[in-house]
Every structure is written in structure tokens, then in C-alpha cells.
Amino acid sequence: MRNSIIERYDKNQEGEIIIKIYTSKIEDLYEDYDKKSTFIKKDLKEDLENYLIESVEEIGTNSFIIEFSFDEKSDLSSDERLKRSIKEYFEYLQFLKQKNMKKQLKNSFIFIIIGFIFVSISFNLAENTFFLYKLISEGAMVAGWVSLWEALATILIKWLPLKDRLRILKKITNAKVKCS
């Protein structure tokens, strides 16, 4: 199946897959709300960002280049600014993902500590025959396991997709960008 997906893309003479983006002018690549910002500081349009990410996911480990084509002829300095803005924008997205990953790992660590505290409380109170202590013991055991489960789920279910997204963002950041 992957080969049929890759066949959708053109390749250059070096065998690199070409991700083609065509628009009338460079400004069409950027969000409209920050018109006064320089290219380097502008956000790419969300559709373009998603298209690049999905394309890189599709092509997997194959090498690729990103090729921009415009109706309006751009000068060499605009092309260089575009290349730099693509690189810096995806570096910024990497920074945000790394920050999110660190936050999730920190939260997981906190949940693990809380979970062990509740489980310990449960074990200490479990030996007591007084009804209220038994009730607190059972509640602490449930709270402890829920907390431990949340920590494990964060690491296994939420953190790994972020790690994959970070890998894709790095590939886009390091990609060759060509303007034609």
C-alpha cells in the first residue's frame, strides 16, 4: 500500500520525493492575521502545515524536498526568506511539542508519586478492622490505582504520538526547500 501512496508524488533525478506546493504568490502561504510581520515571524496557514505533515507521514523514511511554485515571480531574497521561515516555523512547532512532552512527563511523575502514596495509605489502613478505616483504605486503593493508570496512559497513549509528531517536524525542518 505504501508504494502506491509514494507513486502519487513526483521524484527528482536523485530519487527524492517532491512535495509540491503551488500558489499565486508567497504571501498566500501565511496566515492573514499577521500581515505586518516579516516572513520569518509569520505563521504558515494551517492547511499548508497540515498538508506538509500529512505528506511527510505518507512518504515515511523516503528522502524528500519541498518545492514551492508561484504565479508571481519572486526574487532571490524572497526565496531565501521563505526557506528560512519554513525552517524557523517548524523549529517553533518542535519547541512547542517538546514543551508539551516535558509537561506530560512531569504530570506523569506526579501521578506516580500520588498513586504510590494512596496505595501505601491503603495498605497501612487495610489491617484495621474499624469500618471507617476499611472504607478509607478501599477508597485510597482505588484512587492510587486510578492515579497510576493515568500516569501510564499519559506515557503510553499520549506521549508516544507526540514523539512521532516531533520526529516528523524535525524532518520538515531539515528538508531541502526549493522555489521555482
ROSE-4610 file (N, C-alpha, C; in Angstrom, 1 decimal, always signed):
// ROSE-4610
residu = [M/M/M/R/R/R/N/N/N/S/S/S/I/I/I/I/I/I/E/E/E/R/R/R/Y/Y/Y/D/D/D/K/K/K/N/N/N/Q/Q/Q/E/E/E/G/G/G/E/E/E/I/I/I/I/I/I/I/I/I/K/K/K/I/I/I/Y/Y/Y/T/T/T/S/S/S/K/K/K/I/I/I/E/E/E/D/D/D/L/L/L/Y/Y/Y/E/E/E/D/D/D/Y/Y/Y/D/D/D/K/K/K/K/K/K/S/S/S/T/T/T/F/F/F/I/I/I/K/K/K/K/K/K/D/D/D/L/L/L/K/K/K/E/E/E/D/D/D/L/L/L/E/E/E/N/N/N/Y/Y/Y/L/L/L/I/I/I/E/E/E/S/S/S/V/V/V/E/E/E/E/E/E/I/I/I/G/G/G/T/T/T/N/N/N/S/S/S/F/F/F/I/I/I/I/I/I/E/E/E/F/F/F/S/S/S/F/F/F/D/D/D/E/E/E/K/K/K/S/S/S/D/D/D/L/L/L/S/S/S/S/S/S/D/D/D/E/E/E/R/R/R/L/L/L/K/K/K/R/R/R/S/S/S/I/I/I/K/K/K/E/E/E/Y/Y/Y/F/F/F/E/E/E/Y/Y/Y/L/L/L/Q/Q/Q/F/F/F/L/L/L/K/K/K/Q/Q/Q/K/K/K/N/N/N/M/M/M/K/K/K/K/K/K/Q/Q/Q/L/L/L/K/K/K/N/N/N/S/S/S/F/F/F/I/I/I/F/F/F/I/I/I/I/I/I/I/I/I/G/G/G/F/F/F/I/I/I/F/F/F/V/V/V/S/S/S/I/I/I/S/S/S/F/F/F/N/N/N/L/L/L/A/A/A/E/E/E/N/N/N/T/T/T/F/F/F/F/F/F/L/L/L/Y/Y/Y/K/K/K/L/L/L/I/I/I/S/S/S/E/E/E/G/G/G/A/A/A/M/M/M/V/V/V/A/A/A/G/G/G/W/W/W/V/V/V/S/S/S/L/L/L/W/W/W/E/E/E/A/A/A/L/L/L/A/A/A/T/T/T/I/I/I/L/L/L/I/I/I/K/K/K/W/W/W/L/L/L/P/P/P/L/L/L/K/K/K/D/D/D/R/R/R/L/L/L/R/R/R/I/I/I/L/L/L/K/K/K/K/K/K/I/I/I/T/T/T/N/N/N/A/A/A/K/K/K/V/V/V/K/K/K/C/C/C/S/S/S]
num = [1/1/1/2/2/2/3/3/3/4/4/4/5/5/5/6/6/6/7/7/7/8/8/8/9/9/9/10/10/10/11/11/11/12/12/12/13/13/13/14/14/14/15/15/15/16/16/16/17/17/17/18/18/18/19/19/19/20/20/20/21/21/21/22/22/22/23/23/23/24/24/24/25/25/25/26/26/26/27/27/27/28/28/28/29/29/29/30/30/30/31/31/31/32/32/32/33/33/33/34/34/34/35/35/35/36/36/36/37/37/37/38/38/38/39/39/39/40/40/40/41/41/41/42/42/42/43/43/43/44/44/44/45/45/45/46/46/46/47/47/47/48/48/48/49/49/49/50/50/50/51/51/51/52/52/52/53/53/53/54/54/54/55/55/55/56/56/56/57/57/57/58/58/58/59/59/59/60/60/60/61/61/61/62/62/62/63/63/63/64/64/64/65/65/65/66/66/66/67/67/67/68/68/68/69/69/69/70/70/70/71/71/71/72/72/72/73/73/73/74/74/74/75/75/75/76/76/76/77/77/77/78/78/78/79/79/79/80/80/80/81/81/81/82/82/82/83/83/83/84/84/84/85/85/85/86/86/86/87/87/87/88/88/88/89/89/89/90/90/90/91/91/91/92/92/92/93/93/93/94/94/94/95/95/95/96/96/96/97/97/97/98/98/98/99/99/99/100/100/100/101/101/101/102/102/102/103/103/103/104/104/104/105/105/105/106/106/106/107/107/107/108/108/108/109/109/109/110/110/110/111/111/111/112/112/112/113/113/113/114/114/114/115/115/115/116/116/116/117/117/117/118/118/118/119/119/119/120/120/120/121/121/121/122/122/122/123/123/123/124/124/124/125/125/125/126/126/126/127/127/127/128/128/128/129/129/129/130/130/130/131/131/131/132/132/132/133/133/133/134/134/134/135/135/135/136/136/136/137/137/137/138/138/138/139/139/139/140/140/140/141/141/141/142/142/142/143/143/143/144/144/144/145/145/145/146/146/146/147/147/147/148/148/148/149/149/149/150/150/150/151/151/151/152/152/152/153/153/153/154/154/154/155/155/155/156/156/156/157/157/157/158/158/158/159/159/159/160/160/160/161/161/161/162/162/162/163/163/163/164/164/164/165/165/165/166/166/166/167/167/167/168/168/168/169/169/169/170/170/170/171/171/171/172/172/172/173/173/173/174/174/174/175/175/175/176/176/176/177/177/177/178/178/178/179/179/179/180/180/180]
x = [+0.8/+0.0/+0.9/+2.0/+2.8/+3.4/+3.8/+4.3/+3.4/+2.1/+1.1/+0.9/+1.1/+1.0/+2.2/+3.3/+4.5/+4.5/+3.8/+3.7/+2.9/+2.2/+1.4/+2.3/+3.5/+4.5/+5.5/+5.9/+7.0/+8.3/+9.3/+10.6/+11.6/+12.7/+13.7/+14.7/+15.8/+16.8/+17.6/+17.6/+18.3/+17.4/+16.2/+15.2/+14.5/+14.7/+14.0/+12.5/+11.6/+10.2/+10.0/+9.2/+9.0/+7.6/+7.5/+6.3/+6.0/+5.1/+4.8/+3.7/+4.1/+3.1/+3.0/+1.8/+1.6/+0.6/+1.0/+0.0/+0.4/-0.4/-0.2/+1.0/+1.1/+2.2/+2.7/+3.8/+4.4/+3.5/+2.9/+2.0/+0.9/+0.5/-0.7/-0.3/+0.9/+1.3/+1.1/+0.9/+0.9/-0.4/-0.6/-1.9/-2.1/-3.3/-3.7/-3.6/-3.8/-3.9/-2.5/-1.4/-0.1/+0.5/-0.2/+0.3/+1.5/+1.6/+2.7/+4.0/+3.9/+5.1/+6.0/+7.3/+8.1/+7.9/+8.3/+8.1/+8.6/+9.7/+10.4/+9.5/+8.7/+7.9/+6.5/+6.1/+4.7/+4.4/+3.1/+2.7/+2.2/+2.6/+2.1/+0.6/-0.1/-1.5/-1.7/-2.7/-2.9/-3.1/-3.7/-3.9/-2.5/-1.6/-0.3/+0.5/+0.4/+1.1/+0.6/-0.7/-1.3/-0.9/-0.9/-0.5/+0.9/+1.8/+3.2/+3.4/+2.8/+2.9/+2.3/+1.1/+0.5/+1.3/+1.9/+2.7/+4.0/+4.6/+5.8/+5.5/+4.3/+3.8/+3.6/+3.1/+2.8/+4.1/+5.1/+6.3/+7.2/+7.0/+7.8/+9.3/+10.1/+11.5/+12.2/+11.4/+12.0/+12.5/+13.5/+14.0/+13.1/+13.0/+12.1/+12.6/+12.1/+12.3/+10.9/+10.8/+9.6/+9.8/+9.0/+9.1/+7.9/+8.2/+7.2/+7.2/+6.0/+5.9/+4.9/+5.2/+4.3/+4.0/+2.8/+2.5/+3.3/+3.4/+4.1/+5.6/+6.4/+7.9/+8.4/+9.1/+9.7/+11.2/+11.8/+13.2/+14.0/+15.3/+16.1/+16.0/+15.9/+15.8/+14.5/+13.4/+12.1/+12.2/+12.9/+13.0/+13.8/+14.9/+15.7/+14.9/+14.1/+13.3/+12.3/+11.7/+10.7/+11.4/+12.5/+13.2/+13.5/+14.0/+14.3/+13.0/+11.9/+10.7/+10.1/+10.2/+9.7/+10.5/+11.8/+12.7/+12.4/+12.3/+12.1/+10.7/+9.7/+8.3/+8.2/+8.8/+8.8/+9.7/+10.8/+11.5/+10.7/+9.9/+9.0/+8.0/+7.4/+6.4/+7.1/+8.4/+9.1/+9.3/+9.6/+9.7/+8.4/+7.3/+6.0/+5.7/+6.0/+5.8/+6.7/+8.0/+8.9/+8.4/+8.0/+7.4/+6.2/+5.4/+4.2/+4.6/+5.6/+6.1/+6.7/+7.5/+8.0/+6.9/+5.9/+4.8/+4.1/+3.9/+3.2/+4.0/+5.3/+6.2/+6.2/+6.2/+6.2/+4.9/+3.8/+2.5/+2.4/+3.0/+3.0/+3.8/+4.9/+5.8/+5.0/+4.3/+3.4/+2.3/+1.7/+0.6/+1.2/+2.4/+3.0/+3.3/+3.8/+4.0/+2.7/+1.7/+0.4/-0.2/-0.1/-0.6/+0.1/+1.4/+2.1/+1.7/+1.5/+1.1/-0.3/-1.2/-2.6/-2.5/-1.8/-1.7/-1.0/+0.0/+0.6/-0.4/-1.1/-2.1/-3.1/-3.5/-4.5/-3.9/-2.7/-2.1/-1.9/-1.6/-1.5/-2.8/-3.9/-5.2/-5.9/-5.5/-6.2/-6.2/-5.2/-5.1/-6.1/-6.6/-7.5/-8.9/-9.6/-10.9/-12.1/-11.7/-12.8/-13.3/-14.7/-15.3/-14.8/-14.7/-14.3/-12.9/-12.0/-10.6/-10.6/-11.5/-11.6/-12.1/-13.1/-13.7/-12.6/-11.9/-10.8/-9.7/-9.4/-8.4/-8.8/-10.1/-10.5/-10.6/-11.0/-11.0/-9.6/-8.7/-7.3/-6.7/-7.1/-6.6/-7.1/-8.4/-8.9/-8.3/-8.1/-7.5/-6.1/-5.4/-4.0/-3.8/-4.7/-4.6/-5.1/-6.1/-6.5/-5.4/-4.7/-3.6/-2.4/-2.1/-1.1/-1.5/-2.7/-3.2/-3.1/-3.4/-3.3/-1.9/-0.9/+0.5/+0.9/+0.5/+0.8/+0.2/-1.1/-1.8/-1.2/-0.7/-0.1/+1.2/+2.0/+3.2/+3.0/+2.1/+1.9/+1.0/+0.0/-1.0/-0.8/-0.5/-0.4/+1.0/+2.0/+3.4/+4.0/+3.7/+4.3/+3.8/+2.5/+2.2/+2.9/+3.1/+3.8/+5.2/+5.8/+7.2/+7.2/+6.3/+6.2/+6.0/+5.1/+4.9/+6.2/+6.9/+8.2/+9.2/+9.2/+10.1/+9.8/+8.5/+8.0/+8.4/+8.2/+8.5/+10.0/+10.8/+12.3/+12.6/+11.9/+12.2/+11.8/+10.7/+10.3/+11.3/+11.7/+12.7/+14.0/+14.4/+15.7/+15.6/+14.4/+14.2/+14.8/+15.1/+15.5/+14.3/+14.3/+13.2/+13.7/+12.9/+13.2/+12.1/+12.4/+11.4/+11.6/+10.5/+10.7/+9.6]
y = [-1.2/+0.0/+1.3/+1.3/+2.4/+2.8/+1.8/+2.1/+2.8/+2.5/+3.1/+4.6/+4.8/+6.2/+7.0/+6.4/+7.1/+7.4/+6.6/+6.8/+8.1/+8.6/+9.8/+11.0/+10.9/+12.0/+11.9/+13.1/+13.1/+12.9/+12.5/+12.3/+13.1/+13.6/+14.3/+13.3/+13.7/+12.8/+12.1/+12.6/+11.9/+10.9/+10.8/+9.9/+10.4/+11.7/+12.3/+12.6/+12.3/+12.7/+14.2/+14.7/+16.1/+16.4/+17.2/+17.6/+19.0/+19.1/+20.3/+21.2/+22.4/+23.4/+24.5/+24.8/+25.8/+26.9/+28.1/+29.2/+30.4/+31.4/+32.6/+33.4/+33.6/+34.4/+33.9/+34.3/+33.8/+34.2/+35.3/+35.8/+34.8/+34.1/+33.1/+32.0/+31.8/+30.7/+31.0/+32.3/+32.7/+33.1/+33.0/+33.5/+35.0/+35.4/+36.8/+37.7/+37.1/+38.0/+38.6/+38.2/+38.8/+39.4/+40.2/+40.8/+41.7/+42.3/+43.3/+42.6/+41.4/+40.7/+40.3/+40.1/+39.7/+38.2/+37.7/+36.3/+35.4/+35.7/+34.9/+34.7/+35.6/+35.6/+35.2/+35.0/+34.7/+33.2/+32.9/+31.5/+31.1/+29.9/+29.3/+29.0/+29.0/+28.7/+27.3/+27.0/+25.7/+24.6/+24.9/+23.9/+23.5/+24.5/+24.1/+23.3/+23.7/+23.0/+21.6/+21.4/+20.0/+19.2/+19.9/+19.2/+18.7/+19.5/+19.1/+18.0/+18.0/+17.0/+15.7/+15.7/+14.5/+13.9/+14.8/+14.3/+13.6/+14.1/+13.5/+12.2/+12.2/+10.9/+9.8/+10.2/+9.3/+8.7/+9.6/+9.1/+8.3/+8.4/+7.6/+8.0/+7.0/+7.2/+7.6/+7.8/+8.2/+9.7/+10.0/+11.4/+12.2/+13.5/+14.4/+15.8/+16.6/+18.0/+18.7/+19.9/+20.7/+21.7/+21.7/+22.6/+23.6/+24.9/+25.9/+26.5/+26.7/+27.3/+28.5/+29.6/+30.8/+31.3/+31.9/+32.6/+33.9/+34.6/+35.8/+35.5/+36.0/+35.7/+36.4/+35.6/+36.2/+36.4/+37.3/+37.5/+36.5/+36.5/+35.6/+35.8/+37.1/+37.3/+36.8/+36.9/+36.3/+34.8/+34.2/+32.7/+32.3/+33.0/+32.7/+33.0/+34.0/+34.3/+33.2/+32.7/+31.6/+30.4/+30.0/+28.8/+29.0/+30.2/+30.4/+30.4/+30.9/+31.0/+29.6/+28.7/+27.3/+26.6/+26.8/+26.1/+26.6/+28.0/+28.5/+28.2/+28.2/+27.9/+26.4/+25.5/+24.1/+23.9/+24.7/+24.6/+25.1/+26.1/+26.6/+25.6/+24.9/+23.8/+22.7/+22.4/+21.4/+21.8/+23.1/+23.7/+23.5/+23.8/+23.6/+22.2/+21.2/+19.8/+19.3/+19.7/+19.3/+19.9/+21.1/+21.7/+20.9/+20.5/+19.7/+18.3/+17.7/+16.4/+16.5/+17.5/+17.7/+17.9/+18.6/+18.9/+17.5/+16.7/+15.5/+14.5/+14.5/+13.6/+14.1/+15.4/+15.9/+15.5/+15.7/+15.3/+13.8/+13.0/+11.5/+11.2/+11.8/+11.6/+12.0/+13.1/+13.5/+12.5/+12.0/+11.0/+9.7/+9.3/+8.1/+8.3/+9.4/+9.7/+9.6/+10.4/+10.4/+9.0/+8.2/+6.8/+6.0/+6.0/+5.2/+5.7/+7.0/+7.5/+6.9/+6.9/+6.4/+4.9/+4.2/+2.7/+2.4/+3.2/+2.9/+3.2/+4.3/+4.6/+3.4/+2.9/+1.8/+0.6/+0.2/-0.9/-0.8/+0.5/+0.7/+0.6/+1.1/+1.1/-0.2/-1.1/-2.3/-3.3/-3.2/-4.2/-3.8/-2.6/-2.1/-2.7/-3.1/-3.7/-2.7/-1.5/-0.5/-0.1/+0.0/+0.2/+1.4/+2.5/+3.8/+3.6/+3.0/+2.8/+1.9/+0.8/-0.1/+0.7/+1.5/+2.3/+3.3/+4.0/+4.9/+4.1/+2.9/+2.0/+1.7/+1.3/+0.9/+2.1/+3.2/+4.4/+4.9/+4.8/+5.1/+4.2/+2.9/+1.9/+2.2/+2.6/+2.9/+4.2/+5.2/+6.5/+6.2/+5.4/+5.1/+4.4/+3.4/+2.7/+3.6/+4.5/+5.4/+6.4/+6.9/+7.8/+7.1/+5.9/+5.1/+4.8/+4.5/+4.3/+5.6/+6.7/+8.0/+8.2/+8.0/+8.1/+7.2/+6.0/+5.0/+5.4/+5.8/+6.1/+7.4/+8.3/+9.5/+9.1/+8.3/+7.9/+7.0/+6.0/+5.1/+5.6/+6.4/+6.7/+8.2/+9.1/+10.5/+10.9/+10.4/+10.8/+10.3/+9.0/+8.4/+9.1/+9.4/+10.2/+11.6/+12.2/+13.5/+13.3/+12.2/+11.9/+11.6/+10.9/+10.7/+12.0/+12.9/+14.2/+15.0/+14.9/+15.7/+15.2/+13.9/+13.3/+13.9/+14.0/+14.5/+16.0/+16.7/+18.1/+18.4/+17.5/+17.6/+17.3/+16.3/+16.0/+17.2/+17.9/+19.0/+20.2/+20.4/+21.5/+21.3/+20.0/+19.7/+19.5/+19.6/+19.3/+20.4/+19.9/+20.9/+21.6/+22.9/+23.7/+24.4/+24.2/+24.8/+25.7/+26.8/+27.7/+27.7/+27.6/+27.7/+28.6]
z = [+0.0/+0.0/+0.0/+0.8/+0.9/-0.5/-1.3/-2.6/-3.5/-3.4/-4.2/-3.8/-2.5/-2.0/-2.5/-2.4/-2.9/-4.4/-5.1/-6.6/-6.9/-6.0/-6.2/-6.3/-5.8/-5.8/-6.9/-7.4/-8.4/-7.7/-8.5/-7.9/-8.8/-8.2/-8.9/-9.4/-10.1/-10.6/-9.6/-8.4/-7.3/-6.6/-7.0/-6.4/-5.2/-4.9/-3.8/-4.2/-3.3/-3.5/-3.4/-4.3/-4.3/-3.8/-2.7/-2.2/-2.8/-3.7/-4.5/-3.8/-3.7/-3.3/-4.3/-4.7/-5.8/-5.3/-5.5/-5.2/-6.0/-6.0/-6.9/-6.4/-5.0/-4.5/-3.1/-2.7/-1.4/-0.3/-0.3/+0.8/+1.1/+0.1/+0.2/+1.2/+1.5/+2.3/+3.8/+4.1/+5.5/+6.0/+7.3/+7.9/+7.7/+7.5/+7.2/+8.4/+9.6/+10.8/+11.2/+10.7/+11.0/+9.8/+9.0/+7.7/+7.9/+9.0/+9.2/+9.7/+10.0/+10.5/+9.3/+9.5/+8.4/+8.1/+7.0/+6.6/+7.7/+8.3/+9.3/+10.5/+10.9/+12.1/+11.8/+10.6/+10.3/+10.5/+10.8/+10.9/+9.5/+9.2/+7.9/+8.1/+7.0/+7.0/+7.6/+8.3/+8.9/+7.9/+6.8/+5.7/+5.2/+5.0/+4.5/+5.5/+6.7/+7.8/+7.8/+7.8/+7.8/+6.6/+5.4/+4.2/+4.3/+4.7/+4.8/+5.8/+6.9/+8.0/+7.4/+6.8/+6.3/+5.1/+4.3/+3.2/+3.7/+4.7/+5.3/+6.0/+6.7/+7.3/+6.2/+5.1/+4.0/+3.4/+3.2/+2.5/+3.4/+4.7/+5.6/+5.6/+5.4/+5.5/+4.2/+3.2/+1.9/+2.0/+1.3/+1.3/+0.4/+0.8/+0.0/+0.0/-0.9/-0.9/-1.0/-0.5/-0.6/-1.7/-2.7/-3.9/-3.9/-3.9/-4.0/-5.4/-6.0/-7.2/-7.1/-7.7/-7.6/-9.0/-9.2/-10.4/-10.5/-9.4/-9.4/-9.2/-10.0/-9.9/-8.6/-7.8/-6.6/-6.8/-6.1/-6.2/-5.3/-5.4/-4.7/-3.2/-2.8/-1.3/-0.7/-1.5/-1.0/-0.9/-1.9/-1.8/-0.6/-0.3/+0.9/+2.2/+2.2/+3.4/+3.6/+2.4/+2.5/+3.1/+2.6/+3.1/+4.6/+5.0/+6.4/+7.2/+6.7/+7.5/+7.7/+6.7/+6.8/+7.9/+7.8/+8.8/+10.2/+10.4/+11.7/+12.2/+11.3/+11.8/+12.3/+11.6/+12.1/+13.3/+13.4/+14.7/+15.8/+15.6/+16.6/+17.0/+16.0/+16.4/+17.2/+16.8/+17.6/+19.0/+19.2/+20.6/+21.4/+20.7/+21.4/+21.8/+20.8/+21.1/+22.2/+22.2/+23.3/+24.6/+24.7/+25.9/+26.4/+25.5/+25.8/+26.3/+25.7/+26.2/+27.6/+27.8/+29.2/+30.2/+29.9/+30.8/+31.1/+30.1/+30.3/+31.1/+30.9/+31.7/+33.1/+33.3/+34.7/+35.4/+34.7/+35.2/+35.5/+34.7/+34.9/+36.2/+36.3/+37.5/+38.8/+38.7/+39.9/+40.2/+39.1/+39.3/+39.9/+39.5/+40.0/+41.5/+41.9/+43.4/+44.1/+43.6/+44.3/+44.3/+43.3/+43.2/+44.3/+44.4/+45.4/+46.9/+47.0/+48.4/+48.7/+47.8/+48.1/+48.3/+47.5/+47.7/+49.0/+49.4/+50.7/+51.9/+51.7/+52.8/+52.8/+51.7/+51.7/+52.4/+52.1/+52.7/+54.3/+54.7/+56.1/+56.8/+56.2/+56.8/+56.7/+55.7/+55.4/+56.6/+57.5/+58.6/+59.7/+59.7/+60.8/+60.5/+61.6/+61.4/+61.5/+61.9/+62.1/+60.7/+60.6/+59.3/+58.6/+59.2/+58.6/+58.0/+58.7/+58.2/+57.0/+57.0/+55.9/+54.6/+54.9/+53.8/+53.2/+54.1/+53.6/+52.9/+53.4/+52.8/+51.3/+51.2/+49.8/+48.9/+49.4/+48.6/+48.2/+49.1/+48.8/+47.8/+47.8/+46.9/+45.5/+45.4/+44.1/+43.5/+44.4/+44.0/+43.5/+44.3/+43.9/+42.6/+42.3/+41.0/+39.9/+40.1/+39.1/+38.7/+39.8/+39.5/+38.8/+39.2/+38.5/+37.0/+36.8/+35.5/+34.6/+35.2/+34.4/+34.0/+34.9/+34.6/+33.5/+33.5/+32.5/+31.2/+31.2/+30.0/+29.3/+30.1/+29.6/+28.8/+29.4/+28.8/+27.5/+27.6/+26.5/+25.4/+25.8/+24.8/+24.3/+25.2/+24.8/+24.4/+25.1/+24.9/+23.6/+23.2/+22.0/+20.7/+20.6/+19.4/+19.3/+20.4/+20.4/+20.0/+20.4/+20.0/+18.4/+17.9/+16.5/+15.7/+16.2/+15.6/+15.6/+16.7/+16.8/+15.8/+15.5/+14.5/+13.1/+12.8/+11.5/+11.4/+12.5/+12.4/+12.2/+12.8/+12.6/+11.1/+10.5/+9.1/+8.2/+8.5/+7.7/+7.9/+9.2/+9.4/+8.7/+8.6/+7.9/+6.4/+5.9/+4.5/+3.6/+2.4/+1.4/+0.8/+0.7/+0.2/-1.1/-2.1/-3.4/-3.9/-4.5/-5.0/-6.6/-7.3/-8.7/-9.3]
